């Protein structure tokens, strides 16, 4: 074993140990997807290393890659996906997508045999986020291998056709998750960005609605601007990953934040590289503080999701009634976004459950998001036209919307 291989193994083990210790609280001990999440982190190490070596060749690429994986692994944006057994398919699909990209990156000789398509084919059987495989592969080929040369774009597009055909199978094999009012791409992007970059902030879902569209437009502008310069093209790739995964899997920040971790860590690495030797000790200290804050935010987030309930019974429950009870508990605690998330899980387990839509309506009304509350009440009435609760919620939300100043 060479010294480089030994150092790489030590760094990888350190990342997994940090994540294991940070998630050793009562919430994550019962999380049914925890070990799948650790497997995803292992796969992300070679993927991130390939990106960082392409973006900034040199001895610091591996350290930047390890930091990016640790930052992603400790992000509180992952909490909801990890503690909900109905979202295991999201993790499994993300595993297949990342594995396919790793094989494409590190084994170019296998491309002609289509080996890199096998993990994507498996992912297509799990969740529709696999639809993002071809767009992400296209971005990698165009930005990294073709140097963003538009004359080579047709060749890059042609190379991604097999991946597109494989990932499109998910449309036939997997049912779409229920569409929840208020889950728009701009709002999801704002919420995921807040959860990742500000792990201890308490901004609620209503704020994501307010500044989601300006942020989304800004992200699109950054993607275009970063793609114009060689030094920042892979920052654009990371942000493209972030938006494409959110579009493919609305309301699921975990796979999208892989791209966010990549882009943000690359920006930090480039800044450190530009500063040279300045602040030699401040960089690792600052990075350590950021990781500690993220780990603290993750544990706090998970404990809040399950406070006052039996984690093992709820997080692994296959009955909609338990998740509806958790939704009500979170609503009464004023955690309206978490109440909607629990009701959404109930809908996955029992799509015809009008009570889940009533809970979603009440949570949106608690946030004074009247349009979304009205849409949720209408969904409840489609399933149960005589529901007195849905009729009352709808009338209340419509009245409050009329009373709001225009």
Secondary structure, DSSP 8 states (H G I E B T S, - for coil): --HHHHHHHHHHHHHHHHHHHHT-SHHHHT-TTHHHHHHHHHHHHHHHHHHHHHHS-STTHHHHHHHHHHHHHT-GGGHHHHT-GGGHHHHHHHHHHHHHHHHHHH-GGGGGGTTHHHHHHHHHTT-GGGGHHHHHHHHHIIIIISTT-GGGHHHHHHHTHHHHHHHHTHHHHS------TT--HHHHHHHHHHHHH-TT----HHHHHHHHHHHHHHHHHHHHHHHTSGGGHHHHHHHHHHHHHHHHSTT-HHHHHHHHHHHHHHHHHHHHHHHTTTTHHHHHHHHHHHHHHHHHHHHHHHHHHHTTS-HHHHHT---HHHHHHHHHHHHHTT-HHHHHHHHHHHHHH-TT-HHHHHHHHHHHHHTT-HHHHHHHHHHHHHH-TT-HHHHHHHHHHHHHHHHS--
